[in-house]
């Protein structure tokens, strides 16, 4: 397990601290994962992740939000 995002993490599910799936990694650029969020992601969670209210296709995932990365998913820290 790692907490550094690489190109191998493209297409992985992103899981919030409570276990909810929040999206899928669409792209990884310069060590940052860009997430295509699920339509049901709350505005509160988007705000915590710094995704703002603008409608975009993908949003950058803050590296400090990542708890661990497994073969199947990127898991966020418990506060997310």
N, C-alpha and C positions, 0 to 999 in steps of 0.2 A: 504494500500500500504506500501511496505517495500523497503529497499535497501540492505538487507542482504540475501544472497543466501543460500537456504536450499535444502535438498533432495527433497522437494516438488516441486522444480523448474525444475527437470529433465523433458525433452521433451518439454519445453517451447521454443517458438520462441524468438530469440534475434533480436532486432530492433535497427538500427542505429539512430542517432539523426535526420537524414533527413527522417526517416520513412521507409527506405529500410530494408527488412529482410536480415540479414547477416548469419543466421545459426540457429541451434537447439541445446539446451543443451543436451549433450549426457550423462553426468555424473556430480555429485557434490561430491567432496572429500574435507574434512577439510574446508568447507566454500568457496570453489572455484568451480565455474562452468567451465566445460570443454565443449567447443563448437565445433560441427561439422559444419564447415563453408560451405555456399553455394558456388558452383563453381565460381560464378561471383563476389565474393568479391574482391575489388580492392587491389592491393599491397600497395597503400597508406594507406588504412584503416588498413590492416594487420600490417603495420609498426607502426601506431599510437597505436595499441593495443599490440604491442610488440610481435607479432606472428612470426616475422622473415620470412625468405624465405625457410626454410626447409619444405618439404612436410610431414605433419603428418595427422593422422586421426582426432585428436581433439587438440584444443589449450586452454590453461587456459585463462579465462576472468578476467582481472584485476578488483578488486572490486571498485577501484576508478573511473572506467569507467561507472559504473552503476548509472543511475539517479533514476529509480524506477522499482519496480517489481509489476506487476498486476497479476490477475488470469490467464491471457492468455500469457503474454510475459515479457521479461526482456528488458527494454528500456535503451539505453545508453545515456549518457550526450550529449548535442548538438554538442560538438566539435568532436564527433566520428561518 
